[in-house]
Amino acid sequence: MSLLSEKVVVVSGGTRGLGRSIVLSFLENGCFVAFNYIVSEVSANSITKEFGSKVLAIKCDVRSSAQIGAMAETVVQKWGGADILINNAGIVSDSPLVRQDEKQWDDVISVNLKGAFRMTKAFAPLIRCGGHIINISSYSGIKGQRGQAAYSASKAALIGFTKSLAHELAVGGIMVNAVFPGYMLTDMGASSLVAAEAAKAESLKGTLSDPQEAASFIRFLSGAKNITGQVFSIDSRII
């Protein structure tokens, strides 16, 4: 039996790409999982159909504190609390900064950074002692990328957010870490094959990252007893 069996896991952005791999990895190892989605209802329903009462698929926009609050209340009513929060929801809106309008910038920050803030503010009080919060950052948050000022800024900010939270929540026995999952050919990654080829060229192994491998690492980290305030790269590009 998995060491995480019966744990309650909350994942933001759980129907596509890395988020879906994370959701399935925890479910396949005996956890209860709540995740949000906005438009991917078919994908959400397929997960619910396969895992039944182990799943809560909730239509919720991480740009809305009210919707996140309702999601948290649903999790409490169903399972009494939570053990693990994965802040995974993210978007990208590539544009040179001088041509990027303020709404594009605000949307990226509101989902990638403020979404993590809203989810954490709602769910941290529900996480039991020994629990984990894992923020999905990015290689771009350290290295920066042409045309991704907003995305890179949001992912860099998540690193500071992670370290501050680790200090604040240690007293309650909650561990907080961040992960760079690497460049993946998910829906987001596949939208720029030029960037994918550049990432592959920078890789020491000449490969891109794998969502299942990243999800397995995230699940492993969620079972750690003494790791907090750290940033992990699941990549073969040197930072």
Number of C-alpha atoms within 10 A of each C-alpha: 6 12 12 20 14 16 22 26 28 27 24 26 26 30 27 18 17 26 24 21 20 29 28 19 20 24 23 13 16 17 21 24 28 25 25 25 21 14 12 14 15 10 16 23 15 12 21 15 11 11 15 11 11 16 22 22 20 21 17 21 20 27 19 15 18 14 15 25 17 14 25 20 17 16 23 14 10 12 14 12 21 25 23 29 28 29 28 23 23 23 15 19 15 18 16 13 14 7 8 16 11 9 9 15 21 13 17 23 24 20 22 29 26 21 24 28 18 20 24 20 14 19 24 21 12 20 23 16 15 17 24 29 28 26 27 26 31 25 22 21 21 16 10 17 15 12 16 20 19 26 26 24 19 25 26 20 18 26 23 13 19 25 17 13 20 22 14 13 18 15 10 14 16 25 29 29 27 27 23 20 23 22 28 21 17 13 11 15 16 13 11 12 11 11 15 18 15 11 20 19 14 15 18 11 11 12 18 20 19 18 21 16 16 23 22 15 17 24 20 12 21 26 17 13 13 10 15 23 19 15 18 16 17 20 22 18 20 9 9
